[in-house]
Amino acid sequence: MTVTARAAADPRQLDIGAEAVVFLGAGRPLAVIGVPAVVLRPGETLVAVELVTLCPADARILAGADHVHGPVVLGHEQVGRVVAVAAQRRPRDVHGVRLAVGDRIVWAAGVGSHRYGYDRVMRGWELSGGCATHVHLLARTPVIRIDDDLPAAVAAVASCGAFTAEQLALGIARSGAPADLAEFALADAAVAYAALVAGARVALRPSPRLAP
């Protein structure tokens, strides 16, 4: 079921008055769209953006070097604060703790087949990138709480690095690599990277869901 279909199935709306900057295509001016309300489906989170940073991938899209067809809300490196959580299947962070309004968080740049800052704007998921007042996090997006004193410019870049690390770990796990590399791949690399950026100590442990 697509995010649009899920939105149609649950008509409850959260009035927020959000805005997003939209990339329409190389050589075209950026546009600003208003998003007056969102629907939080089970497991989803709404985050107010504190800071978004743009990486070289965003620059390539803006320059037309990467053929991305708009409309797209760019930005997959960001830090923000939770302003609403779904009433059903309340979302949790990577440690299994339920998220709460006011939590300051970073999150992975993608979940499942969806990628923040790359997917085209869809009805029901317009706030899909960091160049906006808010980001609409889909269910099962890896999220980490961070301290208020951690500089936003340091925290924001964890999103892109975490997603990249997770993909590398999955690749290693499936490649039949030596045991020591496989053990690393069995760890939740996305969590490890984000925590390291935040200055925390990290302990890697095997995850059965990634076992070869």
SEKOL-144859 format. One line per field, with one value per atom (N, C-alpha, C): residue in one letter; y, z, x. Coordinates in nm, 3 decimals. Atoms other than C-alpha are relative to their C-alpha. Layout:
# SEKOL-144859
r c(a	...) .
py c(Y	...) .
pz c(Z	...) .
px c(X	...) .
END
This chain:
# SEKOL-144859
r c(m	m	m	t	t	t	v	v	v	t	t	t	a	a	a	r	r	r	a	a	a	a	a	a	a	a	a	d	d	d	p	p	p	r	r	r	q	q	q	l	l	l	d	d	d	i	i	i	g	g	g	a	a	a	e	e	e	a	a	a	v	v	v	v	v	v	f	f	f	l	l	l	g	g	g	a	a	a	g	g	g	r	r	r	p	p	p	l	l	l	a	a	a	v	v	v	i	i	i	g	g	g	v	v	v	p	p	p	a	a	a	v	v	v	v	v	v	l	l	l	r	r	r	p	p	p	g	g	g	e	e	e	t	t	t	l	l	l	v	v	v	a	a	a	v	v	v	e	e	e	l	l	l	v	v	v	t	t	t	l	l	l	c	c	c	p	p	p	a	a	a	d	d	d	a	a	a	r	r	r	i	i	i	l	l	l	a	a	a	g	g	g	a	a	a	d	d	d	h	h	h	v	v	v	h	h	h	g	g	g	p	p	p	v	v	v	v	v	v	l	l	l	g	g	g	h	h	h	e	e	e	q	q	q	v	v	v	g	g	g	r	r	r	v	v	v	v	v	v	a	a	a	v	v	v	a	a	a	a	a	a	q	q	q	r	r	r	r	r	r	p	p	p	r	r	r	d	d	d	v	v	v	h	h	h	g	g	g	v	v	v	r	r	r	l	l	l	a	a	a	v	v	v	g	g	g	d	d	d	r	r	r	i	i	i	v	v	v	w	w	w	a	a	a	a	a	a	g	g	g	v	v	v	g	g	g	s	s	s	h	h	h	r	r	r	y	y	y	g	g	g	y	y	y	d	d	d	r	r	r	v	v	v	m	m	m	r	r	r	g	g	g	w	w	w	e	e	e	l	l	l	s	s	s	g	g	g	g	g	g	c	c	c	a	a	a	t	t	t	h	h	h	v	v	v	h	h	h	l	l	l	l	l	l	a	a	a	r	r	r	t	t	t	p	p	p	v	v	v	i	i	i	r	r	r	i	i	i	d	d	d	d	d	d	d	d	d	l	l	l	p	p	p	a	a	a	a	a	a	v	v	v	a	a	a	a	a	a	v	v	v	a	a	a	s	s	s	c	c	c	g	g	g	a	a	a	f	f	f	t	t	t	a	a	a	e	e	e	q	q	q	l	l	l	a	a	a	l	l	l	g	g	g	i	i	i	a	a	a	r	r	r	s	s	s	g	g	g	a	a	a	p	p	p	a	a	a	d	d	d	l	l	l	a	a	a	e	e	e	f	f	f	a	a	a	l	l	l	a	a	a	d	d	d	a	a	a	a	a	a	v	v	v	a	a	a	y	y	y	a	a	a	a	a	a	l	l	l	v	v	v	a	a	a	g	g	g	a	a	a	r	r	r	v	v	v	a	a	a	l	l	l	r	r	r	p	p	p	s	s	s	p	p	p	r	r	r	l	l	l	a	a	a	p	p	p) .
py c(-0.119	0.000	0.124	-0.122	0.340	0.095	-0.096	0.630	0.079	-0.072	0.804	-0.082	0.086	0.508	-0.008	0.005	0.491	0.129	-0.127	0.861	0.005	0.000	0.813	-0.089	0.094	0.527	0.056	-0.059	0.746	0.151	-0.140	1.090	0.097	-0.091	1.230	0.085	-0.092	1.538	0.078	-0.082	1.736	0.134	-0.132	2.109	0.055	-0.044	2.242	0.127	-0.118	2.515	-0.005	0.017	2.381	0.054	-0.039	2.493	-0.083	0.075	2.316	0.066	-0.048	2.425	-0.118	0.112	2.212	0.022	0.004	2.128	-0.054	0.038	2.116	-0.060	0.050	2.029	0.090	-0.077	2.141	0.122	-0.123	2.500	0.072	-0.063	2.577	0.060	-0.060	2.808	-0.094	0.075	2.647	0.061	-0.046	2.672	-0.028	0.021	2.701	-0.043	0.048	2.497	0.003	0.005	2.515	-0.136	0.128	2.201	0.028	-0.042	2.302	-0.108	0.109	1.957	-0.128	0.132	1.606	-0.105	0.116	1.263	-0.091	0.093	1.055	-0.139	0.139	0.688	-0.073	0.075	0.420	-0.005	0.008	0.438	0.122	-0.116	0.781	0.114	-0.110	1.098	0.129	-0.131	1.470	0.075	-0.066	1.664	0.142	-0.136	2.039	0.008	-0.002	2.098	0.113	-0.098	2.274	0.048	-0.032	2.259	-0.109	0.095	2.095	0.039	-0.024	2.059	-0.071	0.059	1.983	-0.065	0.072	1.724	0.006	-0.006	1.682	-0.060	0.059	1.463	0.104	-0.106	1.755	0.101	-0.095	1.984	-0.055	0.060	1.739	0.005	-0.007	1.730	0.141	-0.139	2.109	0.042	-0.035	2.132	-0.078	0.080	1.875	-0.117	0.110	1.625	-0.135	0.120	1.366	0.023	-0.018	1.314	-0.038	0.018	1.353	0.084	-0.069	1.442	0.053	-0.060	1.687	-0.034	-0.082	1.778	-0.084	0.068	1.681	0.103	-0.081	1.832	-0.052	0.047	1.805	0.005	-0.003	1.749	-0.130	0.126	1.421	0.000	-0.016	1.553	0.108	-0.099	1.722	-0.046	0.026	1.747	0.077	-0.067	1.836	-0.046	0.032	1.809	-0.054	0.064	1.584	0.095	-0.083	1.781	-0.080	0.085	1.495	-0.144	0.142	1.114	-0.065	0.071	0.871	-0.058	0.056	0.760	-0.152	0.145	0.404	-0.044	0.053	0.199	0.113	-0.117	0.489	-0.030	0.027	0.520	-0.007	0.018	0.417	0.038	-0.024	0.509	-0.134	0.123	0.257	-0.088	0.078	0.147	-0.056	0.053	0.060	0.087	-0.091	0.360	0.085	-0.078	0.536	0.147	-0.141	0.880	0.085	-0.091	1.177	0.140	-0.139	1.533	0.072	-0.071	1.749	-0.067	0.070	1.483	0.064	-0.049	1.617	-0.123	0.125	1.358	0.024	0.015	1.262	-0.132	0.122	0.993	-0.036	0.050	0.779	0.065	-0.068	0.914	-0.079	0.078	0.636	-0.111	0.114	0.357	-0.081	0.084	0.063	0.052	-0.049	0.179	0.152	-0.146	0.544	0.066	-0.076	0.798	0.145	-0.140	1.134	0.089	-0.092	1.418	-0.046	0.052	1.201	-0.038	0.044	1.065	0.120	-0.107	1.271	0.028	-0.041	1.467	-0.075	0.072	1.261	0.057	-0.042	1.352	-0.092	0.078	1.243	-0.012	-0.001	1.267	0.112	-0.117	1.618	0.041	-0.042	1.682	-0.113	0.119	1.422	0.032	-0.038	1.617	0.110	-0.093	1.846	0.146	-0.141	2.171	0.042	-0.027	2.234	0.037	-0.032	2.356	-0.127	0.127	1.996	-0.116	0.124	1.641	-0.104	0.105	1.360	-0.134	0.125	1.046	-0.120	0.120	0.719	-0.104	0.106	0.415	-0.077	0.080	0.217	0.077	-0.079	0.505	-0.006	0.003	0.456	0.141	-0.130	0.744	-0.011	-0.006	0.843	0.133	-0.121	1.091	0.058	-0.066	1.348	0.106	-0.100	1.588	0.141	-0.137	1.952	0.077	-0.075	2.066	-0.045	0.042	1.876	0.098	-0.097	2.131	-0.061	0.050	2.094	-0.033	0.023	2.117	-0.132	0.130	1.809	-0.113	0.106	1.609	-0.026	0.014	1.674	-0.097	0.082	1.495	-0.148	0.142	1.169	-0.071	0.064	1.105	-0.067	0.055	1.054	-0.110	0.100	0.870	-0.127	0.118	0.639	-0.088	0.078	0.534	-0.070	0.058	0.477	-0.117	0.107	0.270	-0.122	0.113	0.057	-0.079	0.068	-0.019	-0.079	0.072	-0.113	-0.126	0.116	-0.342	-0.111	0.100	-0.517	-0.069	0.057	-0.563	-0.098	0.090	-0.715	-0.129	0.118	-0.949	-0.099	0.086	-1.083	-0.048	0.027	-1.110	-0.126	0.114	-1.409	0.042	-0.053	-1.191	-0.076	0.067	-1.315	0.027	-0.004	-1.371	0.133	-0.124	-1.055	0.111	-0.101	-0.837	-0.032	0.038	-1.035	0.037	-0.037	-0.976	0.149	-0.143	-0.602	0.026	-0.021	-0.627	-0.037	0.040	-0.796	0.108	-0.111	-0.479	0.096	-0.104	-0.200	0.119	-0.100	0.021	0.140	-0.133	0.308	0.062	-0.048	0.338	0.034	-0.021	0.307	0.130	-0.121	0.585	0.124	-0.117	0.830	0.024	-0.014	0.761	0.051	-0.047	0.810	0.148	-0.142	1.145	0.082	-0.069	1.239	-0.007	0.007	1.155	-0.106	0.103	0.853	-0.121	0.128	0.520	-0.098	0.091	0.248	-0.143	0.143	-0.124	-0.072	0.071	-0.341	-0.139	0.134	-0.655	-0.062	0.066	-0.915	0.023	-0.013	-0.870	-0.116	0.119	-1.195	0.033	-0.031	-1.013	0.022	-0.019	-0.950	-0.123	0.118	-1.297	-0.054	0.052	-1.445	-0.125) .
pz c(0.000	0.000	0.000	0.009	-0.096	0.114	-0.106	0.145	-0.030	0.037	-0.050	0.036	-0.034	-0.007	0.149	-0.145	0.364	0.053	-0.043	0.399	-0.025	0.032	0.227	0.095	-0.089	0.464	0.142	-0.134	0.773	-0.015	0.030	0.737	0.110	-0.108	1.071	-0.038	0.041	1.011	0.117	-0.098	1.212	-0.066	0.060	1.130	0.046	-0.037	1.115	-0.073	0.075	0.850	-0.040	0.038	0.721	-0.140	0.134	0.416	-0.040	0.051	0.195	-0.127	0.123	-0.073	-0.095	0.093	-0.383	-0.123	0.123	-0.661	-0.110	0.109	-0.986	-0.119	0.111	-1.224	-0.024	0.026	-1.332	-0.086	0.076	-1.453	0.031	-0.035	-1.305	0.140	-0.135	-1.006	0.104	-0.110	-0.671	0.035	-0.037	-0.548	0.148	-0.138	-0.203	0.002	-0.011	-0.125	0.145	-0.133	0.174	0.026	-0.042	0.360	0.128	-0.118	0.592	0.103	-0.093	0.746	-0.046	0.032	0.762	0.070	-0.064	0.848	0.047	-0.053	1.078	0.007	-0.005	1.004	0.114	-0.109	1.259	-0.016	-0.001	1.351	-0.052	0.062	1.198	0.099	-0.086	1.342	-0.080	0.062	1.262	0.077	-0.061	1.326	-0.052	0.039	1.324	-0.026	0.040	1.140	0.070	-0.063	1.339	-0.099	0.098	1.070	-0.105	0.109	0.731	-0.068	0.076	0.553	-0.133	0.134	0.184	-0.030	0.030	0.071	-0.151	0.142	-0.268	-0.090	0.081	-0.388	-0.030	0.024	-0.342	-0.102	0.095	-0.530	-0.143	0.134	-0.822	-0.055	0.046	-0.836	-0.045	0.033	-0.834	-0.130	0.121	-1.110	-0.123	0.112	-1.326	-0.034	0.028	-1.307	0.030	-0.029	-1.145	-0.050	0.064	-1.337	0.095	-0.094	-1.064	-0.048	0.050	-1.177	0.117	-0.105	-0.957	-0.016	-0.116	-0.762	0.113	-0.110	-0.481	0.106	-0.111	-0.138	0.036	-0.023	-0.118	0.149	-0.136	0.197	0.075	-0.076	0.377	0.119	-0.117	0.641	0.088	-0.082	0.921	0.145	-0.141	1.291	0.035	-0.033	1.448	0.133	-0.127	1.738	-0.027	0.019	1.758	0.046	-0.035	1.751	0.004	-0.005	1.704	-0.032	0.028	1.707	-0.026	0.030	1.573	0.126	-0.116	1.821	0.000	0.013	1.688	-0.033	0.018	1.699	0.016	-0.028	1.860	-0.033	0.047	1.703	0.114	-0.097	1.890	-0.062	0.049	1.865	-0.021	0.032	1.772	0.123	-0.121	2.135	0.050	-0.038	2.148	0.095	-0.091	2.361	-0.082	0.072	2.256	-0.012	0.021	2.105	0.068	-0.065	2.278	-0.057	0.046	2.180	0.080	-0.063	2.250	-0.017	0.021	2.176	-0.116	0.108	1.972	-0.064	0.066	1.710	-0.131	0.137	1.399	-0.051	0.056	1.161	-0.129	0.120	0.874	-0.124	0.124	0.520	-0.082	0.074	0.407	0.085	-0.066	0.514	-0.106	0.103	0.300	-0.139	0.136	-0.060	-0.009	0.000	0.041	0.045	-0.035	0.056	0.020	-0.028	0.222	-0.089	0.083	-0.008	-0.144	0.135	-0.322	-0.062	0.053	-0.355	-0.046	0.048	-0.553	0.102	-0.090	-0.356	-0.038	0.021	-0.314	0.091	-0.086	-0.180	0.122	-0.122	0.181	0.055	-0.047	0.203	-0.072	0.062	0.092	0.073	-0.082	0.377	0.006	0.017	0.252	-0.003	0.000	0.276	0.100	-0.106	0.509	-0.032	0.036	0.312	0.020	-0.036	0.491	0.147	-0.142	0.821	0.083	-0.069	0.911	-0.094	0.075	0.800	0.057	-0.033	0.801	-0.006	-0.005	0.916	-0.014	0.021	0.788	0.109	-0.100	1.011	-0.024	-0.003	1.097	-0.042	0.025	1.015	0.121	-0.115	1.235	0.056	-0.066	1.486	0.125	-0.121	1.757	0.070	-0.081	2.038	0.018	-0.024	2.084	0.108	-0.106	2.363	-0.057	0.042	2.344	-0.024	0.014	2.373	-0.119	0.119	2.062	-0.113	0.108	1.781	-0.115	0.107	1.510	-0.126	0.121	1.234	0.006	-0.016	1.377	-0.011	-0.004	1.434	-0.135	0.123	1.099	-0.099	0.102	0.886	0.031	-0.034	1.074	-0.084	0.076	0.870	-0.126	0.125	0.540	0.029	-0.031	0.694	0.058	-0.060	0.890	-0.107	0.106	0.582	-0.085	0.078	0.387	0.074	-0.079	0.671	0.003	-0.005	0.693	-0.131	0.129	0.319	-0.017	0.007	0.341	0.086	-0.089	0.634	-0.062	0.065	0.446	-0.114	0.110	0.146	0.049	-0.056	0.359	0.050	-0.056	0.531	-0.108	0.108	0.197	-0.092	0.096	0.032	0.031	-0.040	0.223	0.039	-0.040	0.356	0.120	-0.117	0.627	0.126	-0.120	0.971	0.074	-0.076	1.128	-0.065	0.068	0.861	0.013	-0.014	0.882	0.137	-0.134	1.257	0.006	0.003	1.195	-0.075	0.079	0.933	0.076	-0.078	1.181	0.101	-0.089	1.393	-0.074	0.061	1.333	-0.029	0.034	1.149	-0.003	0.002	1.106	0.139	-0.139	1.482	0.045	-0.044	1.539	-0.054	0.059	1.298	0.064	-0.057	1.431	0.143	-0.139	1.789	0.007	0.001	1.706	-0.032	0.033	1.545	0.122	-0.119	1.862	0.116	-0.104	2.066	0.105	-0.098	2.238	-0.018	0.011	2.314	-0.068	0.079	2.082	0.025	-0.014	2.145	-0.111	0.110	1.841	0.047	-0.035	1.884	-0.122	0.116	1.630	-0.004	0.020	1.484	-0.085	0.075	1.377	-0.133	0.124	1.110	-0.117	0.108	0.911	-0.023	0.013	0.945	-0.141	0.137	0.613	-0.014) .
px c(0.085	0.000	0.088	-0.080	0.140	-0.033	0.027	0.169	-0.127	0.123	-0.109	-0.122	0.114	-0.342	-0.022	0.014	-0.267	-0.061	0.056	-0.346	-0.150	0.141	-0.680	-0.079	0.068	-0.761	-0.016	0.007	-0.710	-0.015	0.025	-0.873	0.041	-0.035	-0.751	0.120	-0.105	-0.538	0.056	-0.067	-0.288	0.032	-0.021	-0.298	0.135	-0.134	0.059	0.045	-0.042	0.091	0.146	-0.140	0.422	0.027	-0.044	0.622	0.120	-0.114	0.874	0.052	-0.064	1.121	0.012	0.011	1.070	0.088	-0.078	1.316	-0.090	0.090	1.118	0.074	-0.079	1.401	0.119	-0.121	1.747	-0.031	0.020	1.748	-0.129	0.127	1.408	0.010	-0.005	1.353	-0.060	0.059	1.288	-0.136	0.134	0.931	-0.023	0.040	0.780	-0.145	0.137	0.471	-0.045	0.057	0.241	-0.061	0.058	0.144	-0.079	0.078	-0.140	-0.023	0.031	-0.194	0.067	-0.052	-0.053	-0.085	0.061	-0.189	0.112	-0.099	0.029	-0.062	0.045	-0.028	0.073	-0.064	0.067	0.153	-0.145	0.435	0.071	-0.064	0.499	0.022	-0.043	0.650	0.006	-0.018	0.639	0.107	-0.116	0.960	0.012	-0.032	1.024	0.150	-0.141	1.353	0.074	-0.087	1.624	0.106	-0.104	1.894	0.004	-0.023	1.938	0.130	-0.121	2.272	-0.012	0.004	2.320	0.134	-0.122	2.573	0.028	-0.031	2.747	-0.107	0.107	2.459	-0.108	0.099	2.220	0.051	-0.059	2.459	-0.006	0.006	2.471	-0.142	0.139	2.091	-0.033	0.030	2.066	0.067	-0.074	2.327	-0.046	0.047	2.149	0.090	-0.092	2.437	-0.065	0.078	2.208	-0.141	0.130	1.888	-0.112	0.110	1.630	-0.117	0.119	1.280	-0.083	0.080	1.094	-0.147	-0.037	0.903	0.061	-0.070	1.142	0.034	-0.048	1.201	0.138	-0.136	1.580	0.035	-0.051	1.780	-0.024	0.010	1.854	0.096	-0.085	2.093	-0.063	0.067	1.903	-0.011	0.026	1.835	-0.126	0.124	1.504	-0.056	0.066	1.263	-0.140	0.130	0.958	-0.112	0.115	0.632	-0.129	0.120	0.384	0.041	-0.021	0.376	-0.135	0.123	0.120	-0.061	0.069	-0.142	0.005	-0.006	-0.129	0.142	-0.137	0.192	0.101	-0.084	0.372	0.145	-0.136	0.718	0.102	-0.107	1.033	0.134	-0.135	1.398	0.070	-0.072	1.666	0.026	-0.017	1.690	-0.132	0.130	1.321	-0.079	0.070	1.220	-0.097	0.100	0.901	0.041	-0.028	0.949	-0.107	0.092	0.790	0.016	-0.007	0.707	0.109	-0.110	1.011	0.135	-0.127	1.274	0.077	-0.089	1.568	0.063	-0.037	1.657	0.073	-0.047	1.849	-0.056	0.058	1.728	0.071	-0.067	1.854	-0.058	0.040	1.835	-0.101	0.097	1.605	-0.057	0.062	1.373	-0.073	0.062	1.266	0.037	-0.024	1.228	-0.007	0.013	1.183	0.130	-0.119	1.466	-0.040	0.028	1.428	0.088	-0.074	1.530	0.020	-0.014	1.515	-0.135	0.130	1.161	-0.083	0.087	0.913	-0.109	0.108	0.657	-0.127	0.125	0.341	-0.107	0.109	0.003	-0.004	-0.006	0.006	0.140	-0.139	0.386	0.075	-0.064	0.477	0.128	-0.114	0.723	0.102	-0.085	0.969	0.149	-0.141	1.297	0.026	-0.038	1.489	-0.016	0.016	1.446	-0.146	0.139	1.119	-0.005	0.015	0.986	-0.016	0.024	0.894	0.035	-0.018	0.978	-0.095	0.097	0.722	0.073	-0.075	0.906	-0.093	0.078	0.768	0.030	-0.017	0.725	0.129	-0.122	1.040	0.125	-0.119	1.274	0.092	-0.092	1.586	0.020	-0.007	1.586	0.087	-0.082	1.835	-0.024	0.008	1.781	0.141	-0.129	2.060	-0.018	0.002	2.150	-0.019	0.023	2.052	0.129	-0.125	2.414	0.085	-0.074	2.531	-0.027	0.022	2.587	-0.079	0.086	2.325	0.080	-0.079	2.587	0.075	-0.067	2.760	-0.102	0.101	2.443	-0.064	0.078	2.277	0.063	-0.065	2.537	-0.008	0.010	2.480	-0.104	0.107	2.166	0.051	-0.052	2.347	0.102	-0.102	2.642	-0.060	0.063	2.414	-0.061	0.063	2.221	0.106	-0.108	2.544	0.064	-0.060	2.692	-0.089	0.093	2.380	0.003	-0.003	2.390	0.130	-0.127	2.760	-0.005	0.008	2.689	-0.083	0.084	2.410	0.075	-0.078	2.639	0.104	-0.101	2.914	-0.064	0.067	2.668	-0.040	0.049	2.548	0.112	-0.107	2.889	0.079	-0.081	3.025	0.140	-0.129	3.308	0.055	-0.059	3.551	-0.080	0.083	3.405	0.009	-0.012	3.547	-0.080	0.081	3.385	-0.148	0.140	3.065	-0.054	0.045	3.050	-0.032	0.029	3.074	-0.130	0.121	2.802	-0.125	0.116	2.574	-0.041	0.035	2.585	-0.090	0.083	2.340	0.091	-0.100	2.587	-0.058	0.061	2.344	-0.001	0.002	2.304	0.141	-0.137	2.677	0.057	-0.055	2.768	-0.059	0.065	2.512	0.045	-0.043	2.615	0.144	-0.139	2.983	0.007	0.002	2.909	-0.045	0.050	2.722	0.098	-0.100	3.033	-0.027	0.034	2.883	0.090	-0.069	3.049	-0.093	0.082	2.930	0.042	-0.024	2.898	-0.075	0.064	2.831	-0.041	0.045	2.625	-0.067	0.060	2.507	-0.151	0.144	2.161	-0.048	0.041	1.990	-0.067	0.073	1.786	0.095	-0.096	2.107	0.088	-0.084	2.250	-0.002	-0.005	2.368	-0.084) .
END
